[in-house]
Amino acid sequence: MRKKALLFIFEGYCEFEIAPAISMLRDSHELYTFSLGKTPCRSEAGLLTIPCMSVDEVDPVDFDMLIIPGGDLEEIAEADALFELAGKFGAENKITAAICSGVFVLARAGLLKDAPYTITLSKEQRLFLDCFEEELFSYRPVVSKGNVLTAQGHAYVEFGIALNKMVKEISCEKEDFYRGKGNAFMEQVQ
């Protein structure tokens, strides 16, 4: 039986930040999307995405990981059901990964308590949101502790690679492909 990955979508979510991660997962995981309601969400670039389910329909037992993209936090600032769901993934020691401003969800869920993290929000924004331990912030592309993975928005390829390495072996050729360093298949054809 294939494993299942759960991707949160919301109005204004940043699809390019999660594209490498979900592309690399396609050979090992079925991908399911969910939103706060069960209505279609338009991504930051205008991609209309239809969720498979609403947050209230998700049972963490059915999924192996949770992925949270970045985007406009105004849409999810008071999404208590989402924070609770992320907390359940953490409590069950399941992979919980977020990139860019999506890391806010992990902070609100309590998953960053005493854990190093990175996020694409300024110090002033982090202090304003009042859910981050400032001394644990690290401006690095990707930061992980246990099954919690956080990343800067510009590190979307590294995020995808790191997330996939948490669940399977990744070949050097595949890493090179996603990093734009070459295509082993094309090099063999010539």
C-alpha positions in Angstrom: 0.0 0.0 0.0 1.3 3.4 -1.0 1.9 6.0 1.7 -0.2 9.1 1.8 0.9 12.7 1.9 -1.4 15.6 2.9 -1.0 19.0 1.4 -2.8 22.1 2.8 -4.0 24.6 0.3 -5.5 28.0 0.9 -6.4 31.2 -1.0 -3.0 32.6 -2.1 -0.9 29.6 -1.3 2.5 29.6 -3.0 2.5 26.6 -5.3 6.1 26.8 -6.5 7.4 26.4 -3.0 6.0 22.8 -2.8 6.3 21.8 -6.5 9.6 20.0 -6.2 8.6 18.3 -2.9 5.3 16.9 -4.3 6.9 16.0 -7.7 9.5 13.9 -5.9 7.0 12.2 -3.7 4.8 11.0 -6.6 6.6 7.6 -6.9 6.2 6.8 -3.2 3.1 8.7 -1.9 -0.4 9.4 -3.0 -1.1 13.2 -2.6 -4.2 14.5 -1.0 -5.1 18.2 -0.7 -7.3 19.8 1.9 -8.4 23.4 2.7 -10.2 25.1 5.6 -13.5 24.7 3.7 -14.0 22.4 0.7 -14.0 25.2 -1.8 -11.4 25.7 -4.6 -8.4 27.8 -3.8 -6.5 30.1 -6.1 -2.8 29.9 -5.7 -0.5 32.9 -5.6 0.1 32.5 -9.4 -3.6 32.0 -10.1 -3.7 28.2 -10.3 -7.2 27.1 -9.3 -6.9 24.0 -7.0 -9.8 21.9 -5.8 -9.2 20.3 -2.4 -10.0 16.6 -1.8 -11.4 17.4 1.6 -11.9 20.0 4.3 -9.8 20.3 7.4 -12.7 18.8 9.4 -12.7 15.7 7.2 -9.0 14.9 7.8 -8.0 12.1 10.1 -4.3 12.2 10.7 -4.2 8.4 11.2 -4.8 8.1 7.4 -1.7 10.1 6.4 2.0 9.8 6.8 3.0 13.4 6.4 1.6 17.0 6.4 3.0 19.7 4.1 2.2 23.4 4.6 3.2 25.9 1.8 3.7 29.6 2.4 1.4 32.4 1.2 -0.6 35.2 2.6 -1.1 34.5 6.3 -4.2 36.7 6.5 -6.2 33.8 5.1 -5.1 31.4 7.9 -4.3 33.7 10.8 -7.1 32.4 12.9 -7.4 28.8 11.5 -7.6 27.0 14.9 -8.8 23.7 13.2 -5.6 23.8 11.1 -3.3 24.4 14.0 -5.0 21.6 16.0 -4.6 19.2 13.0 -0.9 20.1 12.7 -0.5 19.5 16.4 -2.0 16.0 16.0 0.5 15.2 13.3 3.3 16.3 15.6 1.9 14.4 18.6 1.8 11.2 16.5 5.5 11.9 15.4 4.5 12.1 11.8 6.5 14.2 9.3 5.2 17.8 9.5 6.9 20.1 7.0 6.4 23.8 6.2 8.0 26.3 4.0 8.2 30.1 4.0 5.3 31.7 6.0 3.6 28.3 6.3 6.0 27.7 9.3 3.6 29.9 11.2 1.1 27.0 11.3 3.7 24.8 13.0 4.5 27.5 15.5 0.8 28.0 16.3 0.4 24.3 16.7 3.2 24.2 19.3 5.5 22.1 17.2 8.4 24.6 17.4 8.7 24.6 21.2 12.4 24.2 22.0 13.1 23.3 18.4 15.3 25.2 15.9 13.4 26.6 12.9 13.6 28.9 9.9 10.8 31.0 8.4 10.6 33.7 5.7 9.3 36.4 8.0 11.3 39.3 9.4 12.1 39.6 13.1 9.5 42.3 13.5 6.8 40.0 11.9 7.9 37.0 14.1 7.6 39.2 17.2 4.3 40.6 16.1 2.8 37.1 15.6 3.9 36.2 19.1 4.2 32.4 18.6 7.9 32.0 17.9 10.9 31.5 20.2 13.2 34.1 18.7 16.4 32.6 20.1 15.7 29.4 18.1 15.3 31.1 14.7 18.1 30.3 12.2 18.5 32.0 8.9 19.4 28.8 7.0 17.7 27.3 3.9 16.3 24.3 5.7 16.2 23.4 9.4 14.9 20.1 10.8 14.6 18.5 14.2 13.1 15.0 14.4 10.1 14.8 12.1 9.6 18.6 11.8 11.0 20.3 8.8 11.1 24.1 8.1 12.5 26.0 5.1 13.0 29.5 3.7 10.7 30.2 0.7 13.7 30.6 -1.7 15.0 27.1 -0.7 12.1 25.3 -2.3 14.3 22.7 -4.1 16.3 22.0 -0.9 13.0 21.7 1.0 11.7 19.1 -1.5 15.0 17.1 -1.4 15.1 17.2 2.5 11.5 16.2 2.8 11.9 13.3 0.4 15.1 12.2 2.2 13.1 11.9 5.3 11.1 9.0 3.7 13.3 7.4 1.1 16.6 7.2 -0.6 17.2 9.9 -3.2 19.8 9.4 -5.9 22.5 11.9 -6.7 21.1 12.0 -10.3 17.6 13.0 -9.0 19.1 15.6 -6.7 21.1 17.0 -9.6 18.0 17.1 -11.8 15.9 19.0 -9.3 18.8 21.4 -8.6 19.0 22.1 -12.3 22.5 20.6 -12.6 21.7 18.0 -15.3 19.6 15.2 -16.5 21.3 11.8 -16.3 18.8 10.3 -18.8 19.7 12.9 -21.5 23.4 12.5 -20.8 23.0 8.7 -21.4 21.1 9.2 -24.7 23.8 11.3 -26.3 
